[in-house]
Amino acid sequence: MAAEEGELRLLPWAGAEGKPCYVFTGEQGGPVSRLADATESIQLGMGGELLAHARDLLPDTPRGELRFLAERLTEALGDALRVAESRGRRLRRLN
């Protein structure tokens, strides 16, 4: 399939130097699109688990443990925002 026939999809991982990665996809997608779908699902699941853990942990947590939790939440939020951006782009093209 020619690149012009596909859609540009933002992938849920960064490339060299933290730059965004994209893949051209068709209606059926391909192995990279399926890997991206699975990665997005894992990232969103981890974000949900971390959020639940934070809600349980924060009220009684000593300050040292908060840094680790904040770092992981920051990573999860970054992943979730990348997924949301990618899905938002695909949804706008459907309208």
C-alpha positions in Angstrom: 0.0 0.0 0.0 1.3 3.5 -0.9 1.8 5.9 2.0 -0.8 8.2 0.5 -3.5 5.6 1.0 -2.9 5.1 4.7 -3.4 7.1 7.8 -0.7 8.5 10.0 -0.9 7.2 13.5 1.0 8.4 16.5 2.5 5.4 18.3 2.4 5.1 22.1 6.2 5.2 22.4 8.9 7.7 21.7 11.8 7.4 19.3 15.3 8.6 19.5 15.7 11.6 21.7 12.1 11.4 22.9 10.7 12.3 19.4 7.2 11.1 18.4 7.0 7.9 16.3 4.4 7.4 13.6 3.3 4.6 11.3 1.1 4.7 8.2 -1.9 2.4 8.7 -4.6 1.2 6.4 -8.1 0.0 7.3 -6.9 -3.4 8.3 -3.9 -2.0 10.3 -0.8 -4.2 10.5 1.6 -5.7 13.0 2.9 -2.3 14.2 -0.7 -1.1 14.7 -1.6 -4.2 16.6 1.5 -3.8 18.8 0.5 -0.1 19.4 -3.0 -1.2 20.4 -1.7 -3.7 22.8 0.9 -1.2 24.2 -1.8 1.5 24.6 -4.0 -1.0 26.5 -1.1 -1.9 28.9 -0.2 1.8 29.4 -3.8 2.7 30.3 -4.2 -0.3 32.5 -0.9 0.6 34.4 -2.1 4.2 34.7 -5.4 3.0 36.3 -3.5 0.7 38.7 -1.1 3.5 39.7 -4.0 5.9 40.3 -5.8 3.4 42.5 -2.5 2.8 44.4 -1.9 6.5 44.8 -5.4 7.0 46.2 -4.8 4.3 48.7 -1.3 5.3 49.6 -1.2 9.1 49.7 -3.1 9.8 52.9 -0.6 7.9 55.1 2.6 8.0 53.0 6.0 9.3 54.3 7.5 11.9 52.0 10.3 9.6 50.6 7.8 7.2 49.1 5.9 10.0 47.4 8.7 10.8 45.0 8.6 7.3 43.5 4.9 7.3 43.2 4.9 10.8 41.6 7.5 9.7 39.1 5.5 6.6 38.1 2.3 8.7 37.9 4.0 11.2 35.7 5.1 8.5 33.3 1.6 7.0 33.3 0.0 10.4 32.6 2.5 11.0 29.7 1.6 7.6 28.3 -2.2 8.3 28.7 -1.9 11.7 27.0 0.0 10.1 24.1 -2.8 7.5 23.7 -5.5 10.2 23.9 -3.7 12.3 21.3 -3.4 9.3 18.9 -7.0 8.2 19.4 -8.2 11.8 19.0 -6.5 12.2 15.7 -8.0 9.0 14.4 -11.5 10.0 15.7 -11.3 13.5 14.0 -10.5 11.8 10.6 -13.7 9.7 11.0 -15.9 12.8 11.2 
